[in-house]
Amino acid sequence: MKKSRGRTGRKRRRKHLKSFMDGVNCSHQLEYIKLKKWLKERGFEDSNLRPAEFWETGRGLMTTKALQAGDLIISLPEKCLLTTGTVLSSCLGGHIVKWKPPVSPLLALCTFLIAEKHAGEKSPWKPYLDVLPQTYTCPACWEPDAINLLPKPLKKKAQEQKLLIQELFRSSKAFFSSLQPLFAENTGTIFNFSALEWAWCTVNTRTIYMKHPHRECFSLEPDVYALAPYLDLLNHSPNVQVKAAFNERTRSYEIWTNSQCKKYQEVFICYGPHDNQRLLLEYGFVAMDNPHSSVYVSADTLLKYFSPLDKQRKAKISILKDHDFLDRTTFGIQLGSAANNSVFFKHSGSSACWRRILLGDVRNEQQALGTAAKICHFLIEETQHVLLQISQLKKDKENLKSQLALVEMLRSEDLKILQKSAEILCNLNFGTT
C-alpha cells in the first residue's frame, strides 16, 4: 500500500510539474474577467485562447484546442483597437486638431494613454489599461550601468532611444500645457517624463502594424499604429509563421497560423525575423537559440585589424564604406556565415584586387579567414569579460537585477554564436592549408 501511494504521489507531482511547464491558466483572475467582458461588449467572440503564466516566457496565451496550420488564432474587431481615430474621437480630439505645428500620431497615442490612465475608474479603457505592464524592460528605460554593458552597436542605439524620448518630452511640453482646460490637476504633474516614457514604451512594444490614411491634424510621420487588447498578450517565437492583417470585409484584425500548436500549450506569433539585439531594443526580451541572431562587429573593432602600414588602408576603408560593410559585418549562427563575412577582412594587396575580394573573389582566402578568426577571438574574450562584470554587479546592484539578467542572456547567446563561429573558422582555416 505504501508503495502504491508513493507512485500516486509521484504521478501527481509529475502532473503538477507538467501543468506548470505548460502554463498556469489565469483566466479566473479578476483583471482578465473584466477585460474579456469589456471585449465582448465590443463584439469580440470568445476564442480558444486563455491568459496564462508560462515558465519561460511569463504572461502569454494558451490554446484550449489543438491548432493546425491554416487555423484562425484570433479575430479582434475594429471597435477593440486603439488607434489615432480613437484619440480624435475622445475629448483630446478638438485640442489636437487645433494645435500647431501638428502632433505626430505617436504623440497622440502617448497622450491618450497618459490621460486615460490618469482618469482611472472613469476611463472606458480601464479594463485594458489594467493589464498593461506598469514598467518595461527595454534598454531605453535602463540605468546607465546596465546600458554600458551592452555590445557597442546596441549600446549606441539604446542611448539614441533614450535621447529620442527625452527630446519628445521636451518638445511636447507646450502641447501638454494646452490641455490644461481638460484637467483639474496641473498638466505638468500628469504628463511628466516617467508617464511619457511608459506610454512611449507601450506604443513601441505592443502596437500592431495597421496603416491609416493621413489626416491633416497630424504631422507627416507614418500613422501605422494600433494597440490590440488581448491580442497583444501573444508572445514571440522565431520558429513559427503567421499571417496577420486587417480584414476589410470582417472589419477585424486577424492572425492565422502556419504552424501547429498542441492543446494547452502556449500560442506564439512571430514579430519578424529579428536578431536578439533588435528584440531587446524594441521589445525588451531575448530569444534563446534565435536562428536569426548574429553578433555585430563594430566599425572600430573591425578597423583595429587593418594594418597601419598598409599604404592603401584609406582606399580599402573607403571600399568598405561604399558597400556598407562597416555597419553590417556580423558573425552569424548559421554554418558558414562566419566564413562569408571573413572575406571582408582581407587587408593586403592592391585596392583594385581587394575590391574584387570584397565583392566575391575568394583568392587569398586563408589570410582573410585568419583575420576573421582574430576578430572572433577578440569578441569572445570581450564577451567573457563582460559576463564576469555582470556576475559581480548582480551581487552589488540589487536594483539592476532584471536589467543585468537581460544583458547576461544577450551576452551568453552572443558567446554561443562566437564560439561556434570560431570553431567553423578553425576548420575552414585548416582546410585551406
N, C-alpha and C positions, 0 to 999 in steps of 0.2 A: 504493500500500500504506500509506504513512504516513497519507494522508487517511482511509482505511478504519479504521485503528487509532484515529485521533482520534475518529471517530464512535462507535466501540465504547466508547472511554473515557468520552465524554460521556454515552452511554446508561447506562453502568454507574454513573456519578456521579449521574445523574438518578434512577436506580432506587434507589440507596442513600439519596439525599435524601428520596425519596418514602416509603421504608420507615421512615425516621427520623421523618418528619412524621406518618405513620400511627400509629406506635408500635413500640417495640422489645420483642419478646417476652421476658419474664423468667421463664417457667415452668421453665426449666432450672436456675434458682438454687436452692441447697440449702434455703433457708428456705421457698420455695414448694412444693418437692417434699415436704418434711416436713409442711407444712400440708395439702396435698391428700391425703396418706396418712392423716393424722390424721382428716380429714373423712370419708374413705371408710370408715374403721373405724366411724364413727358413722352410716353409712347414706347419705352424700351421693354421688349418682351424678355422675360426671364430665360436665360440661356443655360447651357450645361456647365458654366463656369462658376467656381466658388472661390472667394478670397481665402487664402491660406498662408501659413508661415512655413517656409522651407529651410532646411538645414544649411544649404549652400548659398541660396540667393536671397533669403529673407522673405519679405512680403511678395506674394505673386498670386496667380490664379491657377487653380487645378480644374481638371475636367471630370465630370461625373459619368462620362461615357467615353469609350474609345473613339479617337478621331482618325479618320483616313484621309489620305491625300485628296484634295478637292472639296473637303468639308468647309462649311462656313464656321469660323470661330466665333465671331461677334459682329453684330449689326447695330450700330449706335445711331438713333435718329438725329436729324439735324437740330431739333429742339434741345438736345442734350449737350450740344457742342458750344463751347465758349469761344467766340470769335470777336473780331473788331465790330461786327454787326451787333453783337450782344452789347458791347460797350456803348455804341452810338444810340442804342435803344434805351439805355439807362439814363439816370439824371446827369451823368457826366457828358452825355452826347452834345447838348447845347453849348457847353463850355469848350469842348474840343473843336466843334465846327467854327466857333468864333475866334479861336486862338491863332495868332500869327507870330512867328512862322509856324506852319503846320507841324503837329507832333508826329512821330513815327508810329506805325502800327504796333511795334514792340512796346513803346512807352505807353500807348493807350491801354494795352492789355495789362501792363505792370500797374498802372494807376488804378484800373478797375479791381485787380486782385487786392491791392492795399486797402482800397476804400471798402470793399465787401468784407474783408477780414476785420476791419475796424468796426463795421456795422454789427458784427456778432450775430445775435439771435434775429435781428431784423433783416439780415441778408437772405434773399431767396436762394442763394448759392451756398448757404451754410453746410448742408449735408456733404457737399463736395469739398469745401474748404477744410472740413473736419478730418478728412482722410489724407489731405496733402501733408507731406513731410514738413515738420517745423524747422528743420535745418537741412542743409545739403552738404554733400561730401565732395563737390567739385573743387579743384585746386584754387579757383577764384575766391573761395571762402577760407582758404587755409592761412595759417600763420607763416611768416617768412622762414622760420626754422625748418618747416616741412617742405616748403616750395624749393628751398635751396638744395634739397636732396634729390630733386627730380633730374632726369637727364637734361642736358643743356637745351636742346631744341624745345622740349616740353616746358621747361622752366621759363623760357622766354615767352612762350605762348600764354602760360598761366599769368605771368606778370602783365602781359598786354591785356588779358581779360580783366584783371583787377583794375587796371587804369581805365579800361573802357567803361566799367560800371561806375567808377569814380567820376569820370567825365560826364556820363549820362546824368548822374545825380546833380552835379554842379550846373549843367546846362538846363536842368528841368526845374530848378528852384522857383523861378518866376512863374512857370506854368502851375506848379503845385500851389503857390500862393494865390493864384487867380481862382482856385476852387474854394476859397475860404467861405463864401456865402452858403456852401452846401453843408458846412460842418460847424457844430457848436464849439468844438475844441480847436486849438491852433493847428493849422495845417503843418506847421514846422515839426510838431511832435508826432503827427500821424504819418506824414511822408518823410520819415527820417532815412538815413543811409541804410540801416540794417533792414528796414522794411523794403526798400527798393532792391537791395541785394537778394532778399528772399524771393521777391516777385520775379526778378530777372532770372534767377536760377529755376524757378518754377516753369517759366516760359521756355527757357533754353533746354531744360532736361525732359520736359513732359509733353510738349506740343507735337502734334502730327502735322505732316505737310498737307496743306489744303490751300490752293491758290484762289484768291478773291479778286474781283475786279477793282481797279484803282479808284479811290474816292478822293475828290479834291481837298477834303478836310485833312488828309494825311500827307505826309512827306512822300517822296518818290521811292523810298525803301520798299522792297517787295512785301506785300501783305499775304503771307503764306502760312500763318499760324492758326491752329485750332487746338484748344485744350479739350480732351476727350475723357470725361469722368468714367471710371470703372475700366474702360479700355486701357487707360494708362497704367493699370496695375500689372499688365503683361510685361514680363522681363525679356531681356535679350539673350539669344544664343546665336553664335556664329554658324552653328551646324544645322539650322533649319531654314526653310524657304517659305515665304508667304507672299500673297498678292494683296495689296492694300490700296484702297482708293475710295473716293466719294462716289456713290452710285446715284446718278442724276434721276433715275427712274424711281427708286425707292426713297430718295432724299435721306439716305443714311450713309455713314462711313462704315465700310465693310472690310473685314480681314478674312481671307481664305487661306487655308494651309495647304502646302505642297508636301507636308511630312506627316508621318503617323505619330500618334501620342496615345499611350495606354491609359486606361481608366484610372482615375485618382492620381495621375501624375501631373506635374506642372506643365502648363501650356506656354511655349515660348514663341516669340516672334523675332525677326531679325531687323535691327535698326539700320543695317547696311554692312558692307564688307569692311568694317573699321578695325584698325590695329588698336592695341591696348592704350597707346598714348592718346589717341583720339577718343576712345571710350572714357578714359579717366578725365580728360579735359572737358568733354561735353556732357558726360552723364554721371561722372563720379564713381565709376567702378572699373574693375579689371576682370577680363575673362580668362580663366585658366585654359591653357593649351589652345589658345586662339590661333587658328590656321592662317589668319590674316595679319598676324603680328610680325613686327620686324624691329630691329634696333637701328636707330638713326645714327649716322656718323656726322657729327657737327663739322662745319666747314673748317674751324680752327684745328680740330683733331686731324682732319684729312690733310691739311696744309703742312702739319708737322713732318709729314713723311715725304715732302718734296725737297730734294737736295738743294741747299742754298748755293751750292757750287755749280748747279746746272745753269748754263748761260741762257737757256730757253725757258726758264722757270715761268716768267711772266706770260710768255706766249701760251704755255701749256695751261696755266691757270685760266687764261682768257678762254681757251677752248672749253674747259670745264664749265665756266660760267655761261658761255654761249649755248651749251647743250643742257644746262640746268642740272649738271651732275653734282655740283657743290651742295645743293639743297635737298637732293633726293637719293643720296648714297646710303644704302642700308645693308644690314645683314638680316636675311630672311629665314623663316623657319622651314621653307620648302627645300628639299635636296637640290643642291646645285646653285641656289641663288647667290650664295657667298662667292662662288666662282664667277658667276655672271657679273657681279659688281666689281670683282677684283681687277678686271681689265681697265677700270677707271684709274687705278693707282699706278700705272706704268709711269716711270719718271726718268727714262733715259732715251737717247735717240733724238732725231730731229722732230720738230713740232709737226711737220707735214706727215711724217711716219706715225707720230703719236695720234694725230687726228684720225688716221685710218684705224689705229688700235682702239681708240675710244668709240668709233662707230662700228666696230665689229671685227676688225682684223685681230686675230689672237696670236700673232707672232710675238716672240719674247714673253710667252705666257708664264714661264717659270718665274721670271723676275716679278711679274705682276702678282702672281699667287703669293710669292714671298712677302711682298709689301702688304697685301691684304691680310696675311696671317699675322704680321706685326701689329697692324691696327686692331685686329680681333683680340689678340692677347693683351694689348694695352687696355681695351674696353673691358675685358674680363677682370683685370686687376682693379680698374677703377670701380667697377660694379661691386666686387667683393669688398673693397674698402668702404663703399657707401653702406653696404649691408651691415658691416661692423659698427659704423657710426649710428645706424638706426637701432641696432641692438642695445647700444649704450644709452641712447636718448630715450628709449622706451622705459628705462629704469628711472631716468631723471625728470622726464617731462610727461607726467600723467595726463595733462590737459591735451597733449598732442597724440594720444594713444591711437585714435581712429585714423587720423591723418597719416601717421607713421606706418600703420598697418597696411594702408593702401600703397604707399611708396615701396614698402617691403615686398608686397605682392608683385608690383610692376617690375622692380629690380630683379626679383627672383625669376620671373618669367623671361626677362632680358638675358639673365645669366644662362638659362637653359638654351636659348637660341644661340648665344655666343659660343657656348661650349660645343654645341652641335656643329656650328659653322667652323670652329677651329679644327674639329675632327675631320670634316669634309675637306677643308683646305690642306690639311696634313696628308690626307690620302691622295688628293689631286696633285700635290707637290711631289709626292713620292712617285706617282705615276708618270710624271714628266721628266724625271731624272734617269 
